């Protein structure tokens, strides 16, 4: 892990949803429990942050400028110039038990956002799609924590991670209609924390230009690169136990940025002091530019 370093020294409580803006050459991310959206321009080291009224969890680049932010309270637009936050759609769920979680924009400009059911006593998370300002239920995911969204380079596959179930599923994706079918589990990670092969549970992810799926293993201290069929191709060990999501950035889209959780036990933080920081590592494959959310 010697080539993994901190991209930003600030410590997040729960860093999440790194998003590279290719036109601005800027990295955006959220701190869920810190109620803030952050940005870093790596070339200059310029950092900004914008406070949010409720927990932010996922980001999309708006085609009209600024960011789309999924919050516990609903979906909003953030003007990164003025800092103005404008509500777009109210939360479609009970905010006392549920919030938005992982999200990604597809090639058609739709923003897909899954939820997390916080009591964790039943699989009550859902998947929603924001399409030109209108929010619809895509499907009930039948999981506790919806995560790991990603799309194949040819837009024929949607990937999804069931964090509590420790598995990654691929669906046939109809990009024109915005629908899925034929879900198949491509990788089942061990769920037995006492087992020798336990290596964490799948959280956020990104798909590279070759179609491979890179997923953060929360509590596993690693990033795993899976082939489209689910074979483990590579593993990157991290100096933090709880990575949350990855994205590809930099001019060549070959810098892997990794958000991590810093809201962890004291002994873990003492052993792994980069916990909560945004990490970076150079990789040999390029990512793909983020698709823009298409406004109405």
N, C-alpha and C positions, 0 to 999 in steps of 0.2 A: 504493500500500500504506500510505498515511498513516493510514488508519483502523484498521489492524491493530496491536494492542498486546499486550503480555505480560499474561496473566491471572495468572501466577504466575512469580516471578523465579528460582525454583530451576531448576537445569539438570539435565535427565535425560540419561542415556547414550543410551537408546532409549525415549523416551516413546511410549506406545501406548494404545489402547483407552479413549479418553475416554468416560465414561458419566454422564449427568445423572440424578440421583435427584430426581424432582419433589417428593416429599413432604418431603424434607430440604432441598431447594434447595441441593444439594451436588453438586460435580463430583468424580467418581472417575476415576483413570487408573492405569496401571502404568508402571514403568521396567523394561523386560525385562532389560537387562544390569546394572541396579542392584539386581535381586532385591527389588523393593519395590512395594507398592500405596500410592497416595497419594490424599488427598482435599483439597478446598478448598471452604470455604463463602464464596463471593464477597462476600456482604453484610458479613461480619465480618472477612474475611481469614484466618480460622482454617484452619491447615493441619495435617494429620496424615499419618503414614506408618507402614506395617506391614511389617517385613522378612519375606521369604519364603525358604524353604529351597532352592527352585529357581526358574528364570526364570518369572515370571508373564507372560501374554500377552493374556488376554481376561477380561472381567468380565460378570457378570449380577447383577441385583438379585434376591435371594431373596424369595419371597412370605412366608417365615417370618422375615424379618429378616436383616440382614447381606448379604454378597456371596458369589456363587459365583465361584471363581477357577480359570481354566485355567492349569496349571503344566506345566513339562516333565515332572515326576514324576507328573502326573495331575490330577484335579479335586478341589478342596477347598472347604470353607466357611470364610469369614472372619467371625468375630464382631467387628464394628467397634467394639463397646463395650468388650469385654475384650481384644481382640487375639488371641483364641484361633483357631488354624488347625486345622481338623479334616479329615483326609483322607476323601474320599468314594469315589473310583474311581481305581484305579491306571492309569497310562498303558498304552494298548493297543498300543504300538509300542516299538521299540528306542530308548531314550532317548539312546544314544550317537550316533545319527544324526538323530533326529527330535524335534521338540517341537510342542506345540500352538501355534497362531498366532492368527489372527483369529476372532472369535466374536460371535454375536448370538442373542437370544432371540426366538422367533416368538410370534404372538398366542395360541397354544395353551399357551405356557409351556415349550416345549422350547428347550434351549440347543444351538445349532448351532456346532461348532468345527472349523475346518480345521487342517491341520498344515503344517509346513515341513520339507522334506527337506534337511538342511544340506549334505551333500556336493555337491548341485546338479548331479550328473552324470546324473541320470535323473528323469523325472516321477513321483515316488513319494509325493507328498502325498495325503492322504485327507480325507474329510469325515465327522465323527462327530456324533451327536446324543445329548445327555443328556436322557432322558425319564423324569421321576419317579424319578430315582436310578439308572436303568439306561442304560448307554452302548452304542450300537450303531453299526456302520459304515453310513453313509448311502449313500456311493458313493465309488469311487476317482476322484479329481478329474483324474488324468493331468496334473498340473502339478507344478512344483517348490515353489511357494509359494502356498498357498491364502489368499485375501484378499478384502476388499471386500464382505463379506456385507451384504445389506439386503433388506427385504421391502416390497412395494408397500402402499399404504394399505388396499387391499381384500383383501390377503393372497393374491392370485392369482399373484404373481410373486416369485421369489427371484433376487436379483442376486448375481453372484460375479465376482471379479477374479482373473485369472491374472497375477500380477505379472511373472514372468519372460517370459511370452508377450505382455505389454503389451496385454491385451485384457479387456473386460468382457462377460460373458455373462448373459443373462436366461433363466430357466427357468420353465415353467408349474409352479406350486406348488399342491399339494393340501393345504390347511391342516388338513383333518380327518385325513388319513392321514399327513401329514408326509413326503410324497414329492415328487419332481420329475420333469419330463419335458420333451422338446422344447427342448433348449438352443439358443439362437440368439445369436451374437455381435452385440452392438449397437454396440460401438465398438472399433476397433483403433487403438491409439496407435502412433506410430512407434517402432521398436526400434533404429534406426540412430543411435547416439550422435553420429556425425559429420554427420548430416543437419541442415539448417537448421531443420526442423520438430520436431526431437527436444525433448520437453518433460517427460521423466521417465516413470516407470512407475507404473501404478495400484496403490495400497496400500489403506488402510482407507477406508470410505465410510459414508454415511448417506442415508436417503431422507426428503425433506421431505413436508409435508402435501399438496402438489400432485402427489406421485408422482415428482418429479425426483430424480436420483441425484447426490449430491455426493461426489466422490472426491479423495483426496489423491494428488498426483503426486510420488512420491519421486524425488529428484534433479531435479525440475522446478520446485521453488520455487513451487508454485501449487496451488490447488483448482479443479477443473473441475466445473461443473454440467451434467449431461447430462439430456436429455429421456428419457422411457421408451423412445423409439425410437433413442436414442443420439446425437442432435444436440447439439452444444455450445451451451448457452444463455448461459453466463457463465463468466468466469475471474477468480479472485482471486489476485493476485500477493502473495507472502509474503516477509517478511524472514528467511527460513530456506530452505535449499535442499532439505531433506529432511523435509517433512511426512509423517506416518505415518497419521493417521486424523482424522476429524471427528465431532462430535456437536452436536446443537442443545440449548441450555440457557437458563437464565434464566426468570423468571416467565412470559414470553410465548413461550418456546422460540424466540426470534429472535436469540439470541447463538450464533454458530458458534464452538465451542471446537475447537482444533486442536493435537494433540500433534506434537512434532518430535523429531528425533534430534540429540543433541549430541556423539555419538561420531563426530567428523568430522575431516578434515585441519585442521591449524593455520591454514593460509592461509584456508580457508573460514570458520572460526570468527572470525578477525580481521575478515573482510569482512562477516560476517553474525552479529553477536554475540547475536542472539535465538535462535540455533540451540540446541535442547535445551529451550527453554522452552515452556510451554503458552501458546498464542496465543489471541486472541479478536477477533471482528469482528461488528458488528451486520449483519444481513441483513434483507431485506424480507419473507421468507416464514417461516412457522413450521415447526418440526420436529414430531415426534410423541413422546409420552411413551414411554419404554422399556417393553417388556412384561416382566412379572415371570416369573422361573423358578418353576415349580410343583413344590414338593417332593412326595415320595411320600406 
